[in-house]
Structure formats: C-alpha cells, structure tokens
C-alpha cells in the first residue's frame, strides 16, 4: 500500500491502527448518541415539571388574592 510506504510503516501495522480507530470511533459515536438521547429525555421531563410548577404557582397566587379579600 502506498499510504503505508509513505508513512514508513508496515501494511499490517497500518491496517491494525485503522481498524482500532474505527472501533473506538464507533464506540464514541454510540456513547454520544446515547448521552444525547438521555439529555433529550431529561429535557422533556424538566419542561413538563416546569409547566406543572408554573400552574401550581398560579393557583397559589389566585388563592392568596381570594384570601386577602
């Protein structure tokens, strides 16, 4: 292989390094996609919780207005 010759290494060494890089790169991409999915689920849950808390706050505000009158 021309690339191995240009780098001054054995073809087997080059093939081994390329294979290792592909395997580790794939694992990283999978790990990143899992992390992204987890963060999206968490974001959805936080938005839901925030909406619920805002509604509860509004109810409490209305109760206070009625209580003060």
N, C-alpha and C positions, 0 to 999 in steps of 0.2 A: 504494500500500500504506500502510496506517495506521501500521505499525511504522516504515517509512522516514520518514514525516512526523513521527512522534513523536520520532525521533532527529534530525530535521533534516538528513537526507542524501538523496541521490538513490536511487531504487529500484534502479538498475543497480549502484550502489556497494554497497548492502546485499546484493544477490544475489551479487556478486563476493566479498564478505567471507564470506558464509555458505558459499559453495562452497569457498573456500580453507580455512576452518575445518574443514569436513567432510573434505576431502582430507588435511589434516595430522593430524586426529584419527584417521582410519583408519590412516594410516601408523604412528602411535604405538601404536595398539592391536595392529597386526600385529607391530611390533617387540617389544612387550611380551610377546605370546603366544609369539614365537619364543624370547625370552630365558627365559620360564617353562619351555618345553619343554626347552631346553638345560640349565637348572638341575635339572629333574627327572631327565634322563638322567645328569647328573653325580652327583646324589644317589644314584641307583640303583647306579651304579658304585662310589661310595665305600662304600656299605653292603656291597656284595659284597666289596670289598677288605678292609674291616674284619673281616668274618666269616672270611675266609681267614687274615688275620693272627692272629686270635684262636685259630684252630685250630692254626696253626703254633706259637704261643706255648705252647699246652697240650701239644703234642708235645714241645717242648724241655723243659718242666717235668718231664714224665714221664721223659725221657731223663736228666735231671740226678738225679732220685730214684734211678733204677737205677744210675747211675754212682757215686753216693755210697755205695751199699750195698756 
